[in-house]
Amino acid sequence: MKLFIIFLTSILFTTAATMAGDLESDLEKALNQRDRNYYLYNNRDVDDLVPQIGTAGSTTITTQEERVFGEYFFKKARQLLDIIDDPVLDEYINTLGSKIVSHANNVHFPFNFFLIKDQTINAAAFLGGNVKVNSGLFNYADNESQIAAVLAHEITHVTQRHLARFIEDAKSRQTKTLGAIVGSVVLALINPTLGMAALNATLALNLQNTINYTRSDELEADHIGIDLLYRAGFDPNQMAEFFSKLTSGSYRRIPQNLIDHPIPEVRVADARSRAFRYPQVKVQENINFYFAKARIFVRFSKNSGDFCVEHFSELLKKNELQHRYNKNYLLYGLTLAYIQNRDYANAKKAFDRIEQTYRTNLFILDTFSDLELLRGNASEVIRVLTDRLKYTPKSPTVNLNLAIAYMNAKQHRKAVTLLKELSKSHPKNLLIQDLLTDCYKALGMKKEYYIASGSKYALVSDYNRSNMYYNYAYQFATTKLDKAKINAMIVQNEQSRKSDAQFEN
């Protein structure tokens, strides 16, 4: 679906950008003319609505603070990292992560797993249940248990409060505010090269102390993570297997700068010894892992379409003799590769060879939608996905693909209905807001277009531009309720701006 979104939005953005450019001076004037009353909400100043982080006494991080810290982390990740806004991959990684979290102890927040386009073999967890997963992990993992092992490890960092204890300890020894310390930690997790320097400067720690603290936590995350892996129904041996791959054999060719946490041999041996204590687990193969692996290889790994076609074609030939891989995984990868090359005829031939039993699989439905829309068959996509929606009404993948099909068929009002409902359960999804702005633009709904545009920029913390669009939307509001809602959005932006400043000063 990602390729089609890029193709679609490239067309729509041209007209939207022209419209926005013509109005920019008016929008700036509208923003400057706003009275201070627009920054008041129920007669309370915005300053009164912002929780003050770490201004007194106790160094224990509260639940409210952890939630605020987690929101800030995700916003900075959205600003500084290349987050993969791919609904089927997002649905897959969150389903997998939630399965593991359901067996964990000390869970105080709903976890949020998100993929970033980064070949570094890494993942990182932060307060509030936020876990970023690098796409590079899928290129080296052989099975789902190995990805699950990484997630279990990161989940344990959160549930065991490793980072929270580190921050609390740092606050107890520093005069810096808790917010400033958290801001440095966030930068260190998002950009280790720049962030570690900032972290050590902020905390006045030497690098060796930081490393020693990390090593003890890493071992605990391994130990508890292995147990969590087993209880969630995965093979506990795969944590050691994945570690081992990164330290021996052909995987030694991986540049060290692609491994943020090099794995010492003793850690591999310890993980293998602990996993040996558990009964042998027979894990049923999950085709979704292999579909995700193929999708990332083709679309998010800087591989050319020609290279991907050759890669999967060769594997299919070898597979006829060795049967090493699931054939449907290879055919799926080949389909994506042909789509990447805009060779839709061969893509259709490869896609039609995938077994019928997978026709309701989300990865297959998503790719079916991409391919048929590119071939001009929007009505067929609408027919298939409308039927599928009866069985999976809450699936973001099905809803988003159906919305795009409606847009392709010039049925934008139907697309809006789907997207508005989906945004209620996924308020931080940038793709949903992008598609809503496109729909409102096509329908000529100016107030709604500017509100959606303001919401989109708020998600990437561009509060000035967001308020600019909200203020212009205010000019089109005709009821007191609409005006009050827009004012509340502006207040929320100012609250978020002031909250963010506590981490960046």
Buried (B, 14 or more C-beta within 10 A) or exposed (E): BBBBBEEBBEEBBEEBEEEBEEBEEEBBEBBEEBEEEBBBBEEEEBEEBBBBBBEEEEBEBEEEBBBBBBBBBBBBBBEBBEBBBBBBBBBBBBEBBEBBBEBBEEBEBEBBBBBBBBBBBBBBBBBBBBBBBBBBBBBBBEBBBBBBBBBBBBBBBBBBBBBBEBBBEBBEEBEBBBBBBBBBBBBBBBBBEEBBBBBBEBBEBEEEEBEEBEEEBBBBBBBBBBBBBBBBBBBBBBBBBBBBBBBEEEEEEBEEEBBBBEBEEEBBEBBBEBBEEBEEBEEEEBBBBBBBBBBBBBBBBEBEBEBBBEBBBEBBEEBEEEEEBBBBBBBBBBBBBBBBBEBBEBBBBBBEBBEEEBEBBBBBBBBBBBBBBBBEBBEBBBEBBBEBBEEBEEBBBBBBBBBBBBBBBEBBEBBBBBBBEBBEEBEBBBBBBBBBBBBBBBBEBBBBBBBBBBBBBBBBBBBEBBBBBBBBBBEBBEEEEBBEBBBEBBBBBBBBBBBBEBBEE
